[in-house]
Amino acid sequence: MNGQTVSVGGRQDGGGGADPMALDHAAHRVVLKDFLDAIRRGREPAVSGRSAPAAQ
């Protein structure tokens, strides 16, 4: 080890981890729209709270 820094590949600072606001939120919008519609119509939402932990 001589203290030299070696970089392989390009910079990796452009993803969602570096900037969470860069993530696409379209899927979240669909789930929220369905949830609000379920409340208005008195039905079960397409995605239940019970299924959420499995997705995480």
N, CA, C and O atoms as a Tripos MOL2 file, in Angstrom:
@<TRIPOS>MOLECULE
protein
  224   223    56     0     0
PROTEIN
NO_CHARGES

@<TRIPOS>ATOM
      1 N           0.8330   -1.1840    0.0000 N.3       1 MET1
      2 CA          0.0000    0.0000    0.0000 C.3       1 MET1
      3 C           0.8770    1.2460    0.0000 C.2       1 MET1
      4 O           1.6180    1.5000    0.9500 O.2       1 MET1
      5 N           0.7830    2.0030   -1.0570 N.am      2 ASN2
      6 CA          1.6060    3.1970   -1.1720 C.3       2 ASN2
      7 C           0.7870    4.4820   -1.0590 C.2       2 ASN2
      8 O           1.3200    5.5660   -1.2970 O.2       2 ASN2
      9 N          -0.5020    4.3870   -0.7010 N.am      3 GLY3
     10 CA         -1.3420    5.5760   -0.5540 C.3       3 GLY3
     11 C          -1.9780    6.0620   -1.8440 C.2       3 GLY3
     12 O          -2.7060    7.0540   -1.8550 O.2       3 GLY3
     13 N          -1.6970    5.3580   -2.9270 N.am      4 GLN4
     14 CA         -2.2500    5.7490   -4.2210 C.3       4 GLN4
     15 C          -3.7540    5.4360   -4.2630 C.2       4 GLN4
     16 O          -4.1880    4.3880   -3.7850 O.2       4 GLN4
     17 N          -4.5380    6.3460   -4.8340 N.am      5 THR5
     18 CA         -5.9710    6.1350   -5.0020 C.3       5 THR5
     19 C          -6.2380    5.6850   -6.4320 C.2       5 THR5
     20 O          -5.7900    6.3170   -7.3890 O.2       5 THR5
     21 N          -6.9690    4.5930   -6.5640 N.am      6 VAL6
     22 CA         -7.2960    4.0660   -7.8810 C.3       6 VAL6
     23 C          -8.8080    4.0620   -8.0190 C.2       6 VAL6
     24 O          -9.5100    3.5310   -7.1580 O.2       6 VAL6
     25 N          -9.3120    4.6500   -9.0960 N.am      7 SER7
     26 CA        -10.7460    4.6560   -9.3710 C.3       7 SER7
     27 C         -11.0300    3.7890  -10.5790 C.2       7 SER7
     28 O         -10.3120    3.8350  -11.5770 O.2       7 SER7
     29 N         -12.0870    2.9950  -10.4770 N.am      8 VAL8
     30 CA        -12.4840    2.1340  -11.5740 C.3       8 VAL8
     31 C         -13.8800    2.5440  -12.0010 C.2       8 VAL8
     32 O         -14.7770    2.6150  -11.1610 O.2       8 VAL8
     33 N         -14.0940    2.8160  -13.2800 N.am      9 GLY9
     34 CA        -15.4040    3.2170  -13.7710 C.3       9 GLY9
     35 C         -15.6500    4.6940  -13.5290 C.2       9 GLY9
     36 O         -14.7960    5.4110  -13.0060 O.2       9 GLY9
     37 N         -16.8380    5.1310  -13.9230 N.am     10 GLY10
     38 CA        -17.2050    6.5350  -13.7630 C.3      10 GLY10
     39 C         -17.7390    6.8300  -12.3770 C.2      10 GLY10
     40 O         -17.8550    5.9400  -11.5350 O.2      10 GLY10
     41 N         -18.0600    8.0840  -12.1550 N.am     11 ARG11
     42 CA        -18.6340    8.4830  -10.8700 C.3      11 ARG11
     43 C         -19.9950    7.8530  -10.7000 C.2      11 ARG11
     44 O         -20.7380    7.7050  -11.6710 O.2      11 ARG11
     45 N         -20.3290    7.4840   -9.4960 N.am     12 GLN12
     46 CA        -21.5830    6.7950   -9.2090 C.3      12 GLN12
     47 C         -22.4950    7.6510   -8.3380 C.2      12 GLN12
     48 O         -23.2110    7.1170   -7.4910 O.2      12 GLN12
     49 N         -22.4830    8.9590   -8.5270 N.am     13 ASP13
     50 CA        -23.2630    9.8240   -7.6500 C.3      13 ASP13
     51 C         -24.5400   10.3400   -8.2930 C.2      13 ASP13
     52 O         -25.0910   11.3420   -7.8380 O.2      13 ASP13
     53 N         -25.0240    9.6780   -9.3430 N.am     14 GLY14
     54 CA        -26.2080   10.1870  -10.0180 C.3      14 GLY14
     55 C         -27.4690    9.3970   -9.7480 C.2      14 GLY14
     56 O         -28.5150    9.7280  -10.3070 O.2      14 GLY14
     57 N         -27.4210    8.3740   -8.9210 N.am     15 GLY15
     58 CA        -28.5880    7.5290   -8.6780 C.3      15 GLY15
     59 C         -29.4930    8.0620   -7.5890 C.2      15 GLY15
     60 O         -29.2360    9.1140   -7.0030 O.2      15 GLY15
     61 N         -30.5590    7.3210   -7.3260 N.am     16 GLY16
     62 CA        -31.5220    7.7060   -6.3120 C.3      16 GLY16
     63 C         -30.9500    7.7430   -4.9180 C.2      16 GLY16
     64 O         -31.4260    8.5020   -4.0730 O.2      16 GLY16
     65 N         -29.9150    6.9220   -4.6540 N.am     17 GLY17
     66 CA        -29.2960    6.9410   -3.3390 C.3      17 GLY17
     67 C         -28.6160    8.2610   -3.0600 C.2      17 GLY17
     68 O         -28.6100    8.7380   -1.9250 O.2      17 GLY17
     69 N         -28.0380    8.8550   -4.1000 N.am     18 ALA18
     70 CA        -27.3710   10.1390   -3.9450 C.3      18 ALA18
     71 C         -28.3760   11.2840   -3.9210 C.2      18 ALA18
     72 O         -28.1670   12.2950   -3.2500 O.2      18 ALA18
     73 N         -29.4660   11.1140   -4.6590 N.am     19 ASP19
     74 CA        -30.4930   12.1550   -4.7400 C.3      19 ASP19
     75 C         -31.8640   11.4950   -4.7750 C.2      19 ASP19
     76 O         -32.3680   11.1950   -5.8580 O.2      19 ASP19
     77 N         -32.4870   11.2570   -3.6090 N.am     20 PRO20
     78 CA        -33.7890   10.5980   -3.5830 C.3      20 PRO20
     79 C         -34.8520   11.2940   -4.4290 C.2      20 PRO20
     80 O         -35.7930   10.6460   -4.8870 O.2      20 PRO20
     81 N         -34.7180   12.5890   -4.6430 N.am     21 MET21
     82 CA        -35.7040   13.3060   -5.4570 C.3      21 MET21
     83 C         -35.5660   12.9540   -6.9390 C.2      21 MET21
     84 O         -36.4370   13.3010   -7.7360 O.2      21 MET21
     85 N         -34.4830   12.2710   -7.3160 N.am     22 ALA22
     86 CA        -34.2920   11.8760   -8.7070 C.3      22 ALA22
     87 C         -35.0540   10.5980   -9.0500 C.2      22 ALA22
     88 O         -35.1360   10.2230  -10.2200 O.2      22 ALA22
     89 N         -35.6100    9.9280   -8.0460 N.am     23 LEU23
     90 CA        -36.3650    8.7050   -8.2850 C.3      23 LEU23
     91 C         -37.6990    9.0200   -8.9450 C.2      23 LEU23
     92 O         -38.2740   10.0860   -8.7260 O.2      23 LEU23
     93 N         -38.1860    8.0880   -9.7520 N.am     24 ASP24
     94 CA        -39.4900    8.2320  -10.3910 C.3      24 ASP24
     95 C         -40.5670    7.8320   -9.3820 C.2      24 ASP24
     96 O         -40.5090    6.7430   -8.8110 O.2      24 ASP24
     97 N         -41.5250    8.6890   -9.1670 N.am     25 HIS25
     98 CA        -42.5740    8.4420   -8.1810 C.3      25 HIS25
     99 C         -43.8960    8.0190   -8.8140 C.2      25 HIS25
    100 O         -44.9290    8.0310   -8.1440 O.2      25 HIS25
    101 N         -43.8800    7.6500  -10.0770 N.am     26 ALA26
    102 CA        -45.1110    7.2900  -10.7840 C.3      26 ALA26
    103 C         -45.8280    6.1160  -10.1180 C.2      26 ALA26
    104 O         -47.0510    6.1450   -9.9800 O.2      26 ALA26
    105 N         -45.1010    5.0980   -9.7070 N.am     27 ALA27
    106 CA        -45.7360    3.9370   -9.0800 C.3      27 ALA27
    107 C         -46.4140    4.3260   -7.7670 C.2      27 ALA27
    108 O         -47.4940    3.8230   -7.4570 O.2      27 ALA27
    109 N         -45.7920    5.2130   -6.9960 N.am     28 HIS28
    110 CA        -46.3910    5.6670   -5.7440 C.3      28 HIS28
    111 C         -47.6840    6.4470   -6.0190 C.2      28 HIS28
    112 O         -48.6680    6.3160   -5.2900 O.2      28 HIS28
    113 N         -47.6640    7.2460   -7.0670 N.am     29 ARG29
    114 CA        -48.8600    8.0230   -7.4260 C.3      29 ARG29
    115 C         -50.0270    7.1060   -7.7560 C.2      29 ARG29
    116 O         -51.1620    7.3820   -7.3670 O.2      29 ARG29
    117 N         -49.7600    6.0180   -8.4700 N.am     30 VAL30
    118 CA        -50.8100    5.0680   -8.8430 C.3      30 VAL30
    119 C         -51.4070    4.4270   -7.5920 C.2      30 VAL30
    120 O         -52.6270    4.3190   -7.4680 O.2      30 VAL30
    121 N         -50.5470    4.0010   -6.6640 N.am     31 VAL31
    122 CA        -51.0240    3.3670   -5.4310 C.3      31 VAL31
    123 C         -51.8380    4.3590   -4.6060 C.2      31 VAL31
    124 O         -52.8990    4.0080   -4.0900 O.2      31 VAL31
    125 N         -51.3550    5.5840   -4.4770 N.am     32 LEU32
    126 CA        -52.0860    6.5930   -3.7060 C.3      32 LEU32
    127 C         -53.4230    6.9440   -4.3530 C.2      32 LEU32
    128 O         -54.4220    7.1220   -3.6560 O.2      32 LEU32
    129 N         -53.4450    7.0450   -5.6670 N.am     33 LYS33
    130 CA        -54.6990    7.3380   -6.3740 C.3      33 LYS33
    131 C         -55.7160    6.2250   -6.1300 C.2      33 LYS33
    132 O         -56.8890    6.4970   -5.8770 O.2      33 LYS33
    133 N         -55.2680    4.9750   -6.2050 N.am     34 ASP34
    134 CA        -56.1600    3.8520   -5.9420 C.3      34 ASP34
    135 C         -56.6390    3.8640   -4.4960 C.2      34 ASP34
    136 O         -57.8100    3.5920   -4.2330 O.2      34 ASP34
    137 N         -55.7540    4.1730   -3.5590 N.am     35 PHE35
    138 CA        -56.1160    4.2230   -2.1380 C.3      35 PHE35
    139 C         -57.1980    5.2630   -1.8830 C.2      35 PHE35
    140 O         -58.1750    4.9930   -1.1840 O.2      35 PHE35
    141 N         -57.0210    6.4470   -2.4490 N.am     36 LEU36
    142 CA        -58.0250    7.5020   -2.2680 C.3      36 LEU36
    143 C         -59.3470    7.1220   -2.9220 C.2      36 LEU36
    144 O         -60.4120    7.4050   -2.3730 O.2      36 LEU36
    145 N         -59.2900    6.4850   -4.0860 N.am     37 ASP37
    146 CA        -60.5100    6.0350   -4.7450 C.3      37 ASP37
    147 C         -61.2150    4.9800   -3.9000 C.2      37 ASP37
    148 O         -62.4430    4.9710   -3.8170 O.2      37 ASP37
    149 N         -60.4440    4.0870   -3.2700 N.am     38 ALA38
    150 CA        -61.0320    3.0570   -2.4100 C.3      38 ALA38
    151 C         -61.7510    3.6850   -1.2220 C.2      38 ALA38
    152 O         -62.8230    3.2220   -0.8330 O.2      38 ALA38
    153 N         -61.1750    4.7270   -0.6450 N.am     39 ILE39
    154 CA        -61.8330    5.4210    0.4700 C.3      39 ILE39
    155 C         -63.1430    6.0330   -0.0100 C.2      39 ILE39
    156 O         -64.1770    5.8850    0.6420 O.2      39 ILE39
    157 N         -63.1000    6.7230   -1.1520 N.am     40 ARG40
    158 CA        -64.3090    7.3760   -1.6710 C.3      40 ARG40
    159 C         -65.4220    6.3800   -1.9720 C.2      40 ARG40
    160 O         -66.5950    6.6660   -1.7330 O.2      40 ARG40
    161 N         -65.0610    5.2140   -2.4960 N.am     41 ARG41
    162 CA        -66.0670    4.2280   -2.9240 C.3      41 ARG41
    163 C         -66.3610    3.1710   -1.8630 C.2      41 ARG41
    164 O         -67.2310    2.3220   -2.0580 O.2      41 ARG41
    165 N         -65.6420    3.2170   -0.7440 N.am     42 GLY42
    166 CA        -65.8740    2.2480    0.3250 C.3      42 GLY42
    167 C         -65.4570    0.8360   -0.0410 C.2      42 GLY42
    168 O         -66.1090   -0.1270    0.3630 O.2      42 GLY42
    169 N         -64.3930    0.7010   -0.7900 N.am     43 ARG43
    170 CA        -63.9100   -0.6260   -1.1940 C.3      43 ARG43
    171 C         -62.4960   -0.8400   -0.6510 C.2      43 ARG43
    172 O         -61.8680    0.0860   -0.1390 O.2      43 ARG43
    173 N         -62.0160   -2.0550   -0.7700 N.am     44 GLU44
    174 CA        -60.6460   -2.3600   -0.3790 C.3      44 GLU44
    175 C         -59.6900   -1.8290   -1.4500 C.2      44 GLU44
    176 O         -59.9890   -1.9310   -2.6400 O.2      44 GLU44
    177 N         -58.5540   -1.2670   -1.0520 N.am     45 PRO45
    178 CA        -57.5730   -0.8260   -2.0500 C.3      45 PRO45
    179 C         -56.9160   -2.0320   -2.7120 C.2      45 PRO45
    180 O         -56.9010   -3.1250   -2.1450 O.2      45 PRO45
    181 N         -56.3780   -1.8350   -3.9000 N.am     46 ALA46
    182 CA        -55.7150   -2.9230   -4.6260 C.3      46 ALA46
    183 C         -54.4930   -3.4320   -3.8630 C.2      46 ALA46
    184 O         -54.1860   -4.6230   -3.9040 O.2      46 ALA46
    185 N         -53.7960   -2.5310   -3.1670 N.am     47 VAL47
    186 CA        -52.6270   -2.9060   -2.3770 C.3      47 VAL47
    187 C         -52.9810   -2.7130   -0.9110 C.2      47 VAL47
    188 O         -53.2830   -1.6010   -0.4780 O.2      47 VAL47
    189 N         -52.9420   -3.7990   -0.1530 N.am     48 SER48
    190 CA        -53.3230   -3.7100    1.2580 C.3      48 SER48
    191 C         -52.1160   -3.3780    2.1300 C.2      48 SER48
    192 O         -50.9670   -3.5220    1.7110 O.2      48 SER48
    193 N         -52.3960   -2.9410    3.3260 N.am     49 GLY49
    194 CA        -51.3240   -2.7010    4.2860 C.3      49 GLY49
    195 C         -50.6000   -3.9780    4.6560 C.2      49 GLY49
    196 O         -49.4240   -3.9550    5.0180 O.2      49 GLY49
    197 N         -51.3050   -5.0910    4.5630 N.am     50 ARG50
    198 CA        -50.6880   -6.3900    4.8930 C.3      50 ARG50
    199 C         -49.6400   -6.7850    3.8530 C.2      50 ARG50
    200 O         -48.6890   -7.5000    4.1690 O.2      50 ARG50
    201 N         -49.8120   -6.3260    2.6280 N.am     51 SER51
    202 CA        -48.8450   -6.6930    1.5860 C.3      51 SER51
    203 C         -47.6070   -5.7980    1.6040 C.2      51 SER51
    204 O         -46.5900   -6.1470    1.0040 O.2      51 SER51
    205 N         -47.6740   -4.6690    2.2710 N.am     52 ALA52
    206 CA        -46.5630   -3.7220    2.2740 C.3      52 ALA52
    207 C         -45.2610   -4.3100    2.8610 C.2      52 ALA52
    208 O         -44.2050   -4.1350    2.2550 O.2      52 ALA52
    209 N         -45.2980   -4.9970    4.0140 N.am     53 PRO53
    210 CA        -44.0380   -5.5240    4.5500 C.3      53 PRO53
    211 C         -43.3370   -6.4960    3.5840 C.2      53 PRO53
    212 O         -42.1080   -6.5580    3.5500 O.2      53 PRO53
    213 N         -44.1110   -7.2410    2.8130 N.am     54 ALA54
    214 CA        -43.5050   -8.1840    1.8680 C.3      54 ALA54
    215 C         -42.7310   -7.4470    0.7820 C.2      54 ALA54
    216 O         -41.7150   -7.9400    0.2920 O.2      54 ALA54
    217 N         -43.2090   -6.2730    0.4110 N.am     55 ALA55
    218 CA        -42.5340   -5.4920   -0.6280 C.3      55 ALA55
    219 C         -41.2490   -4.8500   -0.1040 C.2      55 ALA55
    220 O         -40.3510   -4.5220   -0.8800 O.2      55 ALA55
    221 N         -41.1690   -4.6760    1.1960 N.am     56 GLN56
    222 CA        -39.9990   -4.0490    1.7780 C.3      56 GLN56
    223 C         -38.9440   -5.0740    2.0500 C.2      56 GLN56
    224 O         -37.8690   -4.7370    2.5470 O.2      56 GLN56
@<TRIPOS>BOND
     1     1     2 1
     2     2     3 1
     3     3     4 2
     4     3     5 am
     5     5     6 1
     6     6     7 1
     7     7     8 2
     8     7     9 am
     9     9    10 1
    10    10    11 1
    11    11    12 2
    12    11    13 am
    13    13    14 1
    14    14    15 1
    15    15    16 2
    16    15    17 am
    17    17    18 1
    18    18    19 1
    19    19    20 2
    20    19    21 am
    21    21    22 1
    22    22    23 1
    23    23    24 2
    24    23    25 am
    25    25    26 1
    26    26    27 1
    27    27    28 2
    28    27    29 am
    29    29    30 1
    30    30    31 1
    31    31    32 2
    32    31    33 am
    33    33    34 1
    34    34    35 1
    35    35    36 2
    36    35    37 am
    37    37    38 1
    38    38    39 1
    39    39    40 2
    40    39    41 am
    41    41    42 1
    42    42    43 1
    43    43    44 2
    44    43    45 am
    45    45    46 1
    46    46    47 1
    47    47    48 2
    48    47    49 am
    49    49    50 1
    50    50    51 1
    51    51    52 2
    52    51    53 am
    53    53    54 1
    54    54    55 1
    55    55    56 2
    56    55    57 am
    57    57    58 1
    58    58    59 1
    59    59    60 2
    60    59    61 am
    61    61    62 1
    62    62    63 1
    63    63    64 2
    64    63    65 am
    65    65    66 1
    66    66    67 1
    67    67    68 2
    68    67    69 am
    69    69    70 1
    70    70    71 1
    71    71    72 2
    72    71    73 am
    73    73    74 1
    74    74    75 1
    75    75    76 2
    76    75    77 am
    77    77    78 1
    78    78    79 1
    79    79    80 2
    80    79    81 am
    81    81    82 1
    82    82    83 1
    83    83    84 2
    84    83    85 am
    85    85    86 1
    86    86    87 1
    87    87    88 2
    88    87    89 am
    89    89    90 1
    90    90    91 1
    91    91    92 2
    92    91    93 am
    93    93    94 1
    94    94    95 1
    95    95    96 2
    96    95    97 am
    97    97    98 1
    98    98    99 1
    99    99   100 2
   100    99   101 am
   101   101   102 1
   102   102   103 1
   103   103   104 2
   104   103   105 am
   105   105   106 1
   106   106   107 1
   107   107   108 2
   108   107   109 am
   109   109   110 1
   110   110   111 1
   111   111   112 2
   112   111   113 am
   113   113   114 1
   114   114   115 1
   115   115   116 2
   116   115   117 am
   117   117   118 1
   118   118   119 1
   119   119   120 2
   120   119   121 am
   121   121   122 1
   122   122   123 1
   123   123   124 2
   124   123   125 am
   125   125   126 1
   126   126   127 1
   127   127   128 2
   128   127   129 am
   129   129   130 1
   130   130   131 1
   131   131   132 2
   132   131   133 am
   133   133   134 1
   134   134   135 1
   135   135   136 2
   136   135   137 am
   137   137   138 1
   138   138   139 1
   139   139   140 2
   140   139   141 am
   141   141   142 1
   142   142   143 1
   143   143   144 2
   144   143   145 am
   145   145   146 1
   146   146   147 1
   147   147   148 2
   148   147   149 am
   149   149   150 1
   150   150   151 1
   151   151   152 2
   152   151   153 am
   153   153   154 1
   154   154   155 1
   155   155   156 2
   156   155   157 am
   157   157   158 1
   158   158   159 1
   159   159   160 2
   160   159   161 am
   161   161   162 1
   162   162   163 1
   163   163   164 2
   164   163   165 am
   165   165   166 1
   166   166   167 1
   167   167   168 2
   168   167   169 am
   169   169   170 1
   170   170   171 1
   171   171   172 2
   172   171   173 am
   173   173   174 1
   174   174   175 1
   175   175   176 2
   176   175   177 am
   177   177   178 1
   178   178   179 1
   179   179   180 2
   180   179   181 am
   181   181   182 1
   182   182   183 1
   183   183   184 2
   184   183   185 am
   185   185   186 1
   186   186   187 1
   187   187   188 2
   188   187   189 am
   189   189   190 1
   190   190   191 1
   191   191   192 2
   192   191   193 am
   193   193   194 1
   194   194   195 1
   195   195   196 2
   196   195   197 am
   197   197   198 1
   198   198   199 1
   199   199   200 2
   200   199   201 am
   201   201   202 1
   202   202   203 1
   203   203   204 2
   204   203   205 am
   205   205   206 1
   206   206   207 1
   207   207   208 2
   208   207   209 am
   209   209   210 1
   210   210   211 1
   211   211   212 2
   212   211   213 am
   213   213   214 1
   214   214   215 1
   215   215   216 2
   216   215   217 am
   217   217   218 1
   218   218   219 1
   219   219   220 2
   220   219   221 am
   221   221   222 1
   222   222   223 1
   223   223   224 2
@<TRIPOS>SUBSTRUCTURE
     1 MET1         2 RESIDUE 1 A MET
     2 ASN2         6 RESIDUE 1 A ASN
     3 GLY3        10 RESIDUE 1 A GLY
     4 GLN4        14 RESIDUE 1 A GLN
     5 THR5        18 RESIDUE 1 A THR
     6 VAL6        22 RESIDUE 1 A VAL
     7 SER7        26 RESIDUE 1 A SER
     8 VAL8        30 RESIDUE 1 A VAL
     9 GLY9        34 RESIDUE 1 A GLY
    10 GLY10       38 RESIDUE 1 A GLY
    11 ARG11       42 RESIDUE 1 A ARG
    12 GLN12       46 RESIDUE 1 A GLN
    13 ASP13       50 RESIDUE 1 A ASP
    14 GLY14       54 RESIDUE 1 A GLY
    15 GLY15       58 RESIDUE 1 A GLY
    16 GLY16       62 RESIDUE 1 A GLY
    17 GLY17       66 RESIDUE 1 A GLY
    18 ALA18       70 RESIDUE 1 A ALA
    19 ASP19       74 RESIDUE 1 A ASP
    20 PRO20       78 RESIDUE 1 A PRO
    21 MET21       82 RESIDUE 1 A MET
    22 ALA22       86 RESIDUE 1 A ALA
    23 LEU23       90 RESIDUE 1 A LEU
    24 ASP24       94 RESIDUE 1 A ASP
    25 HIS25       98 RESIDUE 1 A HIS
    26 ALA26      102 RESIDUE 1 A ALA
    27 ALA27      106 RESIDUE 1 A ALA
    28 HIS28      110 RESIDUE 1 A HIS
    29 ARG29      114 RESIDUE 1 A ARG
    30 VAL30      118 RESIDUE 1 A VAL
    31 VAL31      122 RESIDUE 1 A VAL
    32 LEU32      126 RESIDUE 1 A LEU
    33 LYS33      130 RESIDUE 1 A LYS
    34 ASP34      134 RESIDUE 1 A ASP
    35 PHE35      138 RESIDUE 1 A PHE
    36 LEU36      142 RESIDUE 1 A LEU
    37 ASP37      146 RESIDUE 1 A ASP
    38 ALA38      150 RESIDUE 1 A ALA
    39 ILE39      154 RESIDUE 1 A ILE
    40 ARG40      158 RESIDUE 1 A ARG
    41 ARG41      162 RESIDUE 1 A ARG
    42 GLY42      166 RESIDUE 1 A GLY
    43 ARG43      170 RESIDUE 1 A ARG
    44 GLU44      174 RESIDUE 1 A GLU
    45 PRO45      178 RESIDUE 1 A PRO
    46 ALA46      182 RESIDUE 1 A ALA
    47 VAL47      186 RESIDUE 1 A VAL
    48 SER48      190 RESIDUE 1 A SER
    49 GLY49      194 RESIDUE 1 A GLY
    50 ARG50      198 RESIDUE 1 A ARG
    51 SER51      202 RESIDUE 1 A SER
    52 ALA52      206 RESIDUE 1 A ALA
    53 PRO53      210 RESIDUE 1 A PRO
    54 ALA54      214 RESIDUE 1 A ALA
    55 ALA55      218 RESIDUE 1 A ALA
    56 GLN56      222 RESIDUE 1 A GLN
